[in-house]
Amino acid sequence: MVKKYFRNIYLSFLVHVFDIPPRFLAFLMLIIFLLLPITGLTESILIMLITANLFAIYGASWDLLVGRTGQISLGHALFFGIGGYTTALLYVNLQLEPWASVSIAALIGFLVAGVIGFPCLRVKGPYLALVTMAFPLIMMGLVYYFKDITGGEYGISGIPRFFPFLGYFQQRLAEYYFTLVLMLISSIIIYKIANSKTGIVFVSILDDELASKASGINVTKYKIMAFAISGLFTSLAGAAYAHIFRSVSASSFTLSMSFIPVIMTIFGGIGTIYGPISAAYILQVLDRYVLSVRIPVSTEWRNIIYAAIVIILILKWPRGIARIVVDKLEDIEEARPVEIVYKKMKKKEESSGGSINAPS
């Protein structure tokens, strides 16, 4: 029984992963990320990868909203900062454990995004972008005004980490695997939503909003839903970021923080979900390793070189680097029919006196 179960898993892996080059590449990258720490990574590299894991969630959530429904948001730092401040204030005032406060922070981000999404629906296009860009700036002003609660320009520090019972370097390793798992789960959920019936409705709104309304689709409902889901995952990333780096400040609401998912999504490929995820790692390695460790340059020149490289690559591949790679891999795809694989497996099973069921 167990033998047949594992053979069915192997057969499904061949058909659904091994024979589809993009999926097989993603599988290989996952194996590499799981084995990376045993190569003796330094703390700075681990921090870089942890940041990339969280920014991947940040970028994918923005892509779900903008790439699938066409609602341009230039103020997503609002939800990232709300996640960080919510979990910090819950610890300071209620002494909640990180696991509980992070979950509550994600829920608060979901609710705030839903509330903000409703008035934002009155405007479209560049006007929507400007309205969303104003919200984190307003929140930044509130942070400075209520400094007795938020810490003002100094923010809130001393937030507990997720694994205080471990040694310092072991904590970083644990945080790396935790954020990697968090990124995988979040990405799979976002990808499933994007390719579900709800995701199809999102795309129909993106393609033709009037036609969607004429078809009986409640456009307002689905737009708010996209805002809320995107806000949930962004707040989740922001809350985890606050605990890992043990602080949160008004810098979480800056415009530069809002443009991070925009750059990642355009660089990787808008509307793909996997584009901003791959871009998060590429851009972090470029910024924090290539231009800092391998080719050390001053901060000023590093920013200039980094921006120039990103602009050149976007101009070269405007559809996104990840999308180009996936398209090339799909060109060489030669998926074997499941019937052929099943027949081969059945012959082997019959020769050994057993039987095997074809996977669905």
N, C-alpha and C positions, 0 to 999 in steps of 0.2 A: 504493500500500500504506500509506504513512504517512498519506495523506489519510483513508483509511478508518478507520485506527486512531484518529485524533483525532476523527473524527465519531462513532465508537462511544463514546469517552470523553465527548464532549459530550452524547450521547443518555443515557448512564448518569447524568450529572450532572443532567440535566433530571428524570429519573424518580426518582432516589434522593436528590437533595438539593434542587433548586430547587422541586419540587412538594410538599415536606414542610416546612412552616414552621419547626418546631423545628430541623431540621437546617440549613435555610438560614440561620436566625438564628445558629447555632453557626458556620457558615461565614463569615458576615459579621464576627462577633466575632473569628475567627481572623485575617482580613484586617486588621482594625483593630489587633490586638495586634502583627502583623508590621510595620505601618507606623507605629506609635506613636513609636518612637525618632527618626524623621526630623522630627518636629514640634518637636524641640529640648527634650526633657525634661531636667529638672534631675536631679542625682544622687540627691536624696532621693526623687523620684518613681520613679526606676529601682530604688532599693533597696526601695521599697514594692511594686513589681510583681514583683521577684525573690522577695521574701518570700511574696507571694501565690501565685506559681507553685509554690513548695515546699510551702506549706500546703495547696494544692489536692491535691497528691499525698497528703499526710498525712491530709486529710479523706476522700478517696476510698478510701484503704486501710482506714480505720476503718469506713466505711460498708459496705464489702464484708463485713467481719466481723460487724458488729452489724445492719446493715439487711438482710442476706441470710440469715444463720444465726441471728440473735437472741441471740448470745453477747455480753452487755454487758461491755465492757471500759472501765474507768476508769483504766487504767494504761498507756495507749499511749505515754506519754512515755518509758517504759522503752526501747522500740525506737528512738525518735528519739534518745535520749541514747546508746544503745549504738552507733548508727551514727556519731555524732559522735566519741565516745571511741575507737572502733576505728580510724577513719581517722587520728585524731590520733596515737595510740600507734604505728601502723604507720609514720607519717612520722618520729616522734621516734626510734624504735628501729631501724627498718630503712631509713629514707630512701626509702620507696616513693613513686612518683609519684602525684599525686591520682587519676588515672584508674584505677590499679590498686587503690589503697587503698579507694576508694569502692565498687568492685565487690566486694572482699573484705568490706567492712563490711555491704553488703546481704546477702551470703551468711551472715555471722555472725548478722545479725538474723533471717534465715529459720530458721536452726538453733535459736537461742535461743527464738524464738516457738513452734517445734514442740515443744521440750522443756518449756516453761512451759505450753503448751496442754494437755499430757497430764494433769498433776495438777489443772488447773483444770476438767477435765471432770467431776470428782467433785461439783461444786457447780453450781447453776443460779440464774438470776435475780439478785436483789439480793446473794446470797451470792457469786456469781461476780464481781459488780462490786466487792465489798469485797476479795476475794482479789486480783484484778488490780490494784486501787489500791495494795495493799501492796508490790508488787514494785518500782516505781520509788523508793519511800521506802527500801526495803532497799538498793537500788543507790546511792542518795544517801549513805546511811551508809557503804557500802563505799568510795565515792569520798573521803569525808572521812578514813576510817581509813587507807587506803593512799595518803596524800598524797604520798609520795615518788615514786609512779608516776603518779598522776592529777593532781597539783598541788593537791589539797585544794580549799579554797574559792576559790582563784585560777584553778583549771582549767589548761588548756593553751592557750597562745597562740603566735602566730607560725606557724600552719599555712599552708602555701603555697596560693596561689590557683591557679585552673585555667589562667589565661592570663598568666603573669608576664612574658612577652616583649612585652606590649602596654603602652601608656601607661595611666595611672590611669583616666581616663574611658573609654578604649576597652575596658579590662578590664570595667568595669561594663556596657557595651553587650554585650560578648561573653557575660558571665554572664547577662544578661537573655535573650538568644536561646538560650543553652544550657539554662537552666532552663525556658524556654517549650517547647523541643523535648522536654526530659525529661518535663515535665508532660503533653504531648500523647501521647507514647509510653506512659508509665505509665498514663494515663487510658484510652487505647484498649485496652491489655492488660487492665486491671481491668474495663472495661465488657464486653469480649469474654468474660472469664471469668464475669462475672455473668450473661450471657445465653447461655452455653453449656450443654451437658448437665450439667456440674459445677454451674453456677449454679442450674439447675433443682432439682438435689438439695439445694443449700443452702436454697432456698426451701421445699422440702418439709420439711426439718428445722425450719425456722422455723414453718411452719404446724402441723405435727403430728409431733413426734419419734417418738412411739410407733407411729404409722401407718407412718412411714418405716422403722423397725426391722422391723415386721411385713412390709413389702414386700421385705425382704432387703437393705436399704441398710446399709452399714457406717457407722453414724452417727459413731462415734469417729474413723474415718479421715477423714471429710469435715470434721469440726469442727477437727481438728488441721491439716488442709490449709488451711482458712480462716484459722486463726491464723498459720500459717507464711507464707502469701502476703501477708497484711496486714502482718506483721512485716518482710518483705523490702522492701516499698515504703516503709514508714515509716522503716526504717533507711537506705534510699537517700536519702530526703529529708533525714534528719538528717545524713548524711555530707556531702552537697552543701552544706547550710547551714553546717557547720563550716568548709569550705574557703572559701566565699564571704565569710564574716565573720571568718575567720582565727582563730577561738577556739572553745573548748567548755568548759563549766563544769557544776557540779552543778545549776545552774538548769534544765538540760535535763530533769531528773527531777522537777521540782516538780509539784504537783497542778494548778496553773494551766496548765501545759503539757499535761497530760493532758486538760484540759477544752476545749482549743482545738478538736480535731476533733469533740467532742460538740456544741459550740455551732454550728459550721459545718454539721454534718450536719442537726441539727434545724432550723436557720434555713433551709437550702436545700431540704431534703426528704429524709428518711431512706429508704434503700432504692432511691434513684434513681441513685447514682454521680455524675450530673451536678449534683445539688443542692449537695453540699459544695464542688464545684469552683467553681461560680458564687458561692457564699456566701463563699469565700475572698477573691475580688476585691471583692465588695460591702463586706465587713466591714473589709478593709484600707483601702479608700478612705475609708470612714466614719471610721475611727479615725485614720489617719495623714495624711489630706488634708482632709476636711471639718472635723473637729474640731481639727485642728492648724494648718492653713494658711488655709482659707477663713473659718472661724469660730474663731480661736485662743482657747482657754480654758485655765485652769490644769489641771495633771495630775489633781488631785482631782475637779474638776468634769467634766473630760473623761471619766473613768472612769464617773462617775455617769450622765452624759447618754448615753454609749455603751451602758451596761447597760440603761437605761430604753428606748432606741430598740429594742434587740434584743428585749427582753421584750415590748414593745408589738406589734412586727411578728410575733413568734411567736404571740402570743395572737390577733392578727388573722388570720393565715394559718397555722394549726397544721400543715397538711400540707406547709408549706415554700413559700417564694417561688418557687423555680425550678419546682416541680411545678405551681403555680398558673399560671405563665406558659406552660408547655408545654401544659397542659390548654386554655388559652384559644386558643393557636395551633392546636392540633389541631381545635378547633371550626370554624376557618375553612379547614381543609385541604380542598383539592379536587384530589387527585392525578389527573393525567391518565393514562389507561390506556396502557401501553407500546405496545400495538398501534397506537393512533392516532398516537403520536409516530413510530413506526417507519414507518407508511405515508406520513406527510408527508416523512420523510427519504428514503424509497425513491423517491418521486415526483421529488424534487429530484435524486437521484442518477441516476435513469433519464433525466431530461431532459438530464443532462450526459454520458450514455453510460457510466456506471459502475454499480456495485452496492454494496450495504451489507448487512451481517449484523446481525440483531437481537441485542441484548445478552441475556445470561442473567439 
